[in-house]
Amino acid sequence: MEDQLQKTEDKKLPRWKSLLKKFGIGGIIFFTVKGIITSTLIYFLGKNFWMVIRDYFAQWFD
């Protein structure tokens, strides 16, 4: 009986509340900061990726 009550309560909670309940405030902050750092790294590495590759191969042929 209690399991059914738990499942219906989980379904009624909005997504952010269920995530907050699962990870806590520290977890939400951690995943948010991790996402920002990852996005920034992907942006800058993607922007400079071909320049780094070109310089690497240019060293070989000099």
N, C-alpha and C positions, 0 to 999 in steps of 0.2 A: 504494500500500500504506500509506504513511504517513498519507494523508488519511483512509482508513477507520479507522485506529487512533485518529486524532484525534477523529473523529465518535463512536466508541464510548466514548471517555473522557469526552467532553462529556455524553453521555447518562447515564453513571453518576454524574456529579457532582450533588449536591443543588443546588437552585435558588440558595440563598444563596452557595454556593461558586462557581458559574458567574458570578453577578453580581459577586462579589468579584474574580474573575479578570478580568472584563471592565472594571470601573470602578476597581478599586483601593480602598484604605481611604479615601482622600480623597474619592473619588466617592461612596462609600456615605454618608459623614458629610455631604457636601454635599446629597445628595438627601434625607436624613433631616431635616436642619435646614430645608431648603426646604419640605418637606412640613409640618413643624410650623408654620412661619411662615404658609404659605398657609392651613392649616386655621384658625389663629387669626384671620387677617384675614377669612376668609369668615364665621366665627362672629360676630365683632364687627360687621362691616359688615352682615351679614344682620340682626342684632339691631337695629341703629340705622338701617337703610336707610329705613324708612317715616318715622321721626322726621326724618331729614335731608330727605327729599322734602317732607314736610309743612311744615317750616320754610322751605324754599326757596320753595314756592308761597305761603306766608303773607306773605313779604316782598313779593311782587308785588301782593297785594291790600290791603296796609296803606296 
